[in-house]
Amino acid sequence: MQRFVIPTKYLQYPEFKVLMEQVADEFGYEHEGGIHIPCEESVFEEILIRYMSCDKKK
């Protein structure tokens, strides 16, 4: 399992909203520690790369 640290502004984007809904459905809202996202690591990395490249263009 890979650990990622992302800017909080990414949480406003549609893909991250969907992932956060999946987290809430699977794990609930009350848990300690980091958020475990129920998706393939490669999918999450693709989403991150897309938003990171958009940030660099600005």
C-alpha positions in Angstrom: 0.0 0.0 0.0 1.4 3.4 -1.1 1.0 6.5 1.0 0.2 9.8 -0.7 0.0 13.4 0.6 -2.1 15.6 -1.6 -3.0 19.3 -1.5 -6.4 19.8 0.2 -7.6 21.8 -2.8 -7.7 18.6 -4.8 -10.6 17.4 -2.7 -12.9 19.9 -4.5 -12.3 18.1 -7.9 -15.0 15.7 -9.2 -12.8 12.6 -9.2 -11.7 13.1 -5.6 -15.3 13.8 -4.5 -16.3 10.4 -6.0 -13.3 8.7 -4.2 -14.3 10.4 -0.9 -17.9 9.2 -1.3 -16.5 5.6 -1.8 -14.4 6.0 1.3 -17.4 7.1 3.4 -19.5 4.2 2.0 -16.8 1.6 2.7 -15.3 2.8 6.0 -17.7 5.4 7.4 -16.8 8.8 8.6 -15.3 8.0 12.0 -11.9 6.4 11.8 -8.4 7.1 13.0 -5.3 7.7 10.9 -5.1 8.2 7.2 -7.8 7.8 4.6 -7.8 4.4 2.8 -9.1 4.9 -0.7 -10.7 1.9 -2.3 -9.2 2.1 -5.8 -6.2 0.8 -7.6 -3.0 2.7 -6.9 -2.5 3.2 -10.6 -5.9 4.9 -11.0 -5.2 7.2 -8.1 -1.7 8.1 -9.5 -3.3 8.9 -12.9 -5.8 11.3 -11.2 -2.9 12.9 -9.3 -0.7 13.3 -12.4 -3.6 15.0 -14.2 -4.2 17.6 -11.5 -0.5 18.1 -10.8 0.1 18.9 -14.5 -2.8 21.3 -14.5 -1.2 23.1 -11.4 2.1 23.4 -13.2 0.5 25.1 -16.3 -1.0 27.8 -14.1 
